[in-house]
Amino acid sequence: MEAKNQPWKGKVGNVKQIGGIETAILDNGSGKGVRIANIDTGAGFRYQLVLDRAMDISTAQFGEHGLAWVSQVGITPPAPFTADGIDWLSTFGGGLLTTCGLSHVGGPENDEQGKRGLHGRISNSPAEIIAIKQPDLLSGDLEMHITGLIRECSVFGPNLLLKRTISGILGQPYLKITDEVTNISNVEAPHMLLYHVNFGWPLIDEGTQLLWKGSWEARDGDPNNRIFNKENDFKSCPAPMPEHSGFGEDVAFIDPTPESDDRCRAGLFNPALGFAFRMTFDKKQLPWLVNWQHWGENEYVTALEPGTNPPIGQAQAREEGTLILLKPGEKRQYELVFDVLTNKKKIQSFVENNK
């Protein structure tokens, strides 16, 4: 794909002077030995993939400003056998994206179908990288992507294969995640998927606007929830809150409203920084959106999480009849796009559409 504006023409001979994909291995600290990929769009937007953690996204920046929340855990090696209870939290690095699923999203549970830990196993699974494409200045083909295979597999099942491609175009501040989940076993398999998208300072700060549109209810069902109640401005980020220390948090389940193109859009606008960060998804693929707010001191984070289900767990989804059951060989496809908006008219339109 050829970009319309190429100001580097005739002035640059090596694409790495502008951007592209660079893989590496961390050699120090808790992430020692973990494979990563640093991606620079050449338009001020940069991010880091953790290839050994389902190709999830750790840090992300636009210019000098951070976009993502990174937990005190940081990057750790995959730990596929720590899926009991809430052990998932001991490897939860936060980052712009942590993938939850592929067969369970929600708290730990144990029933006749098996034992499942918090948010499933996929984020603790390494990717087999099968393709990397760099942008080509000479031909003008500026598309770049990296593709990997991530497996949630066990003898006798479930056996789910995630084929993930993360792509962009040199010179444009965006990224696209294209996921394909296939049941590669010979029996039916349950499937749940949640994109745990985590934002941090300085993108979120006092006065940052949370942008989404749809009907909602607090996860606890309490109309007087301390955050998600009709008397509170829960779409403006507050200062750190002592009551959110430790496990303190509040969560809303949202039925997002699609726009005229049948896509849902959500994100944040920090007027002090002068840009908005937006994500776009197809409601037919991802009918739910979750807003996690955790304003603890030094654990200051909010998340907007598109998903096939809210994080109610496999057992409740099965009971409600909302659990996806993939037949052998059946596939589901998902697409999630992030972009940075700097144009004032586009920012205004985004804000007005998501009040």
C-alpha positions in Angstrom: 0.0 0.0 0.0 1.5 3.4 -1.0 1.2 6.4 1.3 0.0 9.6 -0.3 2.6 11.8 1.6 6.2 10.7 1.4 8.3 13.7 2.6 11.5 11.5 2.7 11.6 10.9 -1.0 15.0 11.4 -2.4 16.4 12.0 1.1 16.5 8.6 2.8 18.1 5.4 1.6 17.6 3.1 4.6 14.0 2.7 6.0 15.4 2.2 9.5 16.1 6.0 9.5 12.3 6.4 9.5 10.8 3.4 11.2 9.9 -0.3 10.8 10.0 -3.5 12.8 13.0 -4.5 14.9 13.1 -7.7 16.9 15.3 -8.2 20.0 15.7 -10.2 23.2 15.7 -8.6 26.6 18.9 -9.3 28.5 18.3 -8.0 32.0 15.7 -7.9 34.9 12.5 -9.8 35.2 12.1 -10.0 31.4 15.5 -11.5 30.7 15.3 -13.8 27.7 11.9 -12.6 26.5 11.6 -11.9 22.7 10.2 -8.5 21.8 9.6 -6.4 18.7 9.9 -2.6 18.6 7.7 -1.0 16.0 8.1 2.6 14.9 5.4 3.9 12.5 7.6 6.9 11.5 4.7 9.2 12.5 5.5 9.7 16.2 3.6 6.5 17.3 5.8 3.7 18.6 5.0 0.5 20.5 6.6 -2.7 21.8 5.3 -6.2 21.2 6.1 -9.0 23.6 6.4 -11.9 21.3 6.7 -14.4 24.1 3.4 -13.2 25.6 0.9 -13.7 22.8 2.4 -10.8 20.8 0.7 -8.5 23.4 1.6 -4.8 23.4 3.7 -3.4 26.3 4.8 0.2 26.1 3.4 2.7 23.6 4.2 6.3 23.0 3.1 9.2 20.8 5.9 11.7 20.6 7.2 12.1 24.2 4.0 11.0 25.8 3.3 7.5 27.1 -0.1 6.0 26.3 -0.1 2.7 28.1 -0.1 1.7 31.8 2.7 -0.7 32.8 2.2 -2.6 36.0 4.9 -3.0 38.7 5.2 -6.6 37.4 6.5 -5.4 34.0 7.5 -7.9 31.3 8.0 -11.5 32.5 8.6 -14.7 30.6 5.5 -16.8 29.7 4.3 -18.9 32.6 1.6 -21.2 31.0 1.3 -23.4 34.1 0.4 -20.6 36.6 -3.3 -20.5 35.5 -4.8 -21.4 38.9 -6.8 -18.9 41.0 -5.5 -15.3 40.5 -2.0 -16.3 39.7 -2.5 -14.5 36.4 -2.0 -11.2 38.3 1.6 -12.2 39.2 2.5 -12.1 35.4 0.1 -9.2 34.4 2.4 -6.6 33.0 -0.5 -4.4 31.9 0.7 -2.6 28.8 -1.4 -1.3 26.0 -2.8 -4.8 25.4 -3.1 -8.0 27.4 -5.1 -10.7 25.6 -7.6 -12.6 27.8 -9.0 -16.0 26.7 -9.1 -17.9 24.4 -11.6 -20.2 26.2 -12.3 -18.3 29.5 -12.6 -14.6 30.4 -13.4 -13.7 34.0 -12.5 -14.9 37.6 -11.2 -18.3 38.6 -13.8 -21.1 38.6 -14.0 -24.9 38.8 -16.9 -27.0 37.5 -17.6 -30.3 35.7 -16.0 -28.8 32.6 -12.7 -28.2 34.3 -10.6 -25.7 36.3 -10.0 -22.2 35.0 -7.8 -19.4 36.4 -8.4 -15.7 36.0 -8.7 -14.5 32.4 -7.4 -17.7 30.8 -4.0 -18.9 29.5 -3.4 -17.2 26.2 -1.4 -14.2 27.4 1.1 -16.6 29.0 1.8 -18.4 25.7 4.7 -17.5 23.3 4.1 -16.9 19.6 5.7 -18.7 16.7 6.6 -15.9 14.4 5.9 -16.9 10.8 6.3 -13.6 8.9 7.7 -10.2 9.1 7.3 -7.6 6.3 9.2 -4.3 6.4 8.2 -1.2 4.5 10.0 -0.7 1.2 11.0 2.9 0.4 12.3 1.9 -3.1 9.1 0.4 -4.3 6.8 2.7 -2.3 5.2 -0.3 -0.6 5.0 1.1 3.0 2.9 -1.6 4.6 4.5 -3.4 7.4 3.4 -6.4 9.5 4.4 -9.2 11.8 2.4 -12.4 12.0 2.6 -15.2 14.6 0.8 -18.3 15.8 -0.2 -18.7 19.5 -1.7 -21.9 20.8 -3.9 -22.7 23.8 -3.6 -26.5 23.6 -3.9 -29.5 25.8 -4.1 -33.2 25.0 -7.9 -34.0 24.6 -8.5 -30.2 24.4 -9.2 -27.5 24.3 -7.0 -26.8 21.2 -7.4 -23.3 19.9 -5.0 -21.6 17.5 -4.7 -17.8 17.4 -3.2 -16.4 14.2 -2.3 -12.8 15.0 -1.1 -10.1 12.6 -0.2 -6.6 13.7 0.2 -4.2 10.9 0.6 -0.6 9.9 1.7 1.8 7.2 5.0 3.8 7.5 4.2 7.5 8.0 0.7 6.9 9.6 0.1 6.8 13.4 -1.9 3.7 13.7 -1.8 0.0 14.2 -4.2 -2.8 13.3 -4.6 -6.2 15.1 -6.1 -8.9 12.9 -6.8 -12.1 14.8 -8.1 -15.5 13.6 -9.1 -18.1 16.2 -9.5 -21.7 15.0 -10.6 -24.8 16.8 -7.9 -27.3 15.7 -9.2 -30.2 17.8 -11.7 -32.9 16.8 -14.3 -31.9 19.4 -16.3 -28.7 20.1 -14.4 -26.0 22.0 -15.6 -23.1 24.2 -14.3 -19.7 23.1 -14.2 -16.3 24.9 -11.9 -13.4 24.0 -11.3 -10.0 25.7 -8.8 -7.3 24.6 -7.6 -5.8 28.0 -6.5 -2.4 26.7 -4.8 -0.4 29.5 -4.1 3.3 29.5 -1.8 5.2 31.8 -0.3 8.6 32.6 0.1 11.1 31.0 -2.6 10.1 28.5 -4.9 9.6 31.5 -4.7 12.4 34.0 -7.1 14.6 35.9 -9.5 15.9 33.3 -8.8 13.3 30.5 -12.1 12.4 28.9 -13.1 8.8 28.5 -15.0 8.4 25.2 -17.5 5.7 24.6 -21.2 5.5 23.8 -23.7 2.9 24.9 -26.0 1.6 27.6 -24.2 0.4 30.7 -24.5 -1.1 34.2 -22.0 -1.4 37.0 -20.5 -4.9 37.3 -21.9 -5.3 40.8 -25.4 -4.3 39.7 -25.5 -1.5 42.3 -27.1 1.7 40.9 -25.2 3.5 43.7 -21.8 2.2 42.7 -19.3 4.7 43.9 -18.0 5.4 40.4 -20.6 4.1 37.9 -23.8 5.9 39.0 -25.8 8.4 37.2 -24.9 11.2 39.6 -21.1 10.8 39.0 -19.1 12.1 36.0 -17.3 8.7 35.5 -16.1 9.8 32.0 -13.6 12.3 33.4 -10.5 10.9 35.0 -10.1 11.8 38.7 -7.0 12.2 40.9 -5.7 9.1 42.6 -8.3 7.7 45.0 -7.3 6.1 48.4 -10.4 3.8 48.2 -8.9 2.2 45.0 -5.7 1.0 46.8 -5.0 -2.7 46.7 -7.9 -4.5 45.1 -10.1 -1.4 45.0 -11.6 -0.9 41.6 -14.9 -0.3 39.8 -16.1 -1.8 36.5 -18.9 -1.2 34.0 -20.3 -3.5 31.4 -21.2 -1.6 28.3 -23.4 -2.4 25.3 -21.6 -0.1 22.8 -23.5 1.9 20.2 -22.2 1.4 16.7 -21.8 4.4 14.3 -23.3 4.6 10.8 -20.5 2.2 9.4 -21.5 -0.4 12.0 -18.2 0.1 13.8 -17.8 1.1 17.5 -15.3 3.7 18.6 -13.9 4.4 22.0 -10.8 6.0 23.5 -9.5 9.0 25.3 -8.9 12.7 24.8 -6.5 14.6 27.0 -6.9 18.4 26.1 -3.6 19.2 27.8 -1.7 17.0 25.4 -3.7 18.0 22.3 -4.4 14.6 20.8 -6.9 11.8 21.2 -6.2 8.0 21.1 -9.0 6.0 19.5 -9.8 2.3 19.0 -12.2 0.9 16.5 -13.9 -2.5 16.5 -16.8 -4.3 14.8 -19.7 -4.9 17.1 -20.7 -8.1 15.3 -17.3 -9.5 16.2 -17.0 -7.9 19.7 -20.4 -7.0 21.0 -19.2 -6.0 24.5 -17.1 -3.2 26.0 -15.8 -3.1 29.6 -14.5 0.0 31.4 -12.2 -0.8 34.3 -11.3 2.1 36.5 -8.5 1.6 39.1 -7.3 5.0 40.4 -4.9 3.7 43.1 -1.9 5.7 44.0 1.0 4.6 41.7 -1.5 2.1 40.2 -3.4 4.7 38.2 -5.0 3.0 35.3 -8.2 2.7 33.3 -9.0 0.2 30.6 -11.4 -0.1 27.7 -11.9 -3.7 26.8 -13.8 -5.0 23.7 -14.8 -8.6 24.0 -17.0 -11.4 22.9 -18.4 -11.5 26.4 -18.1 -9.4 29.6 -15.7 -11.1 32.0 -18.3 -13.3 33.6 -16.5 -16.6 33.2 -17.1 -19.6 31.0 -19.6 -21.2 33.5 -22.0 -18.2 33.6 -21.7 -17.7 29.9 -22.6 -21.3 29.3 -25.6 -21.0 31.7 -26.8 -17.9 30.0 -26.4 -19.4 26.5 -23.9 -16.7 25.4 -20.8 -19.0 25.3 -19.4 -19.4 21.8 -18.8 -23.1 21.0 -16.6 -23.6 18.0 -17.0 -26.8 16.0 -13.9 -28.7 14.8 -12.2 -26.5 12.2 -14.5 -23.5 12.8 -12.9 -20.0 12.8 -13.7 -16.6 14.2 -12.1 -13.4 13.0 -11.5 -10.2 14.9 -10.1 -6.8 14.0 -9.1 -4.0 16.4 -7.6 -0.7 15.2 -5.8 2.0 17.2 -5.0 5.4 15.9 -3.8 8.8 17.1 -5.9 11.9 16.2 -4.3 15.3 16.0 -6.6 17.1 13.7 -8.9 19.4 15.7 -12.0 18.7 13.6 -11.5 14.9 13.8 -10.9 15.2 17.6 -14.1 17.3 18.0 -16.1 14.8 16.0 -14.8 11.9 18.0 -15.6 13.6 21.3 -19.1 14.7 20.2 -20.0 11.2 18.9 -19.0 9.6 22.2 -20.4 11.9 24.9 
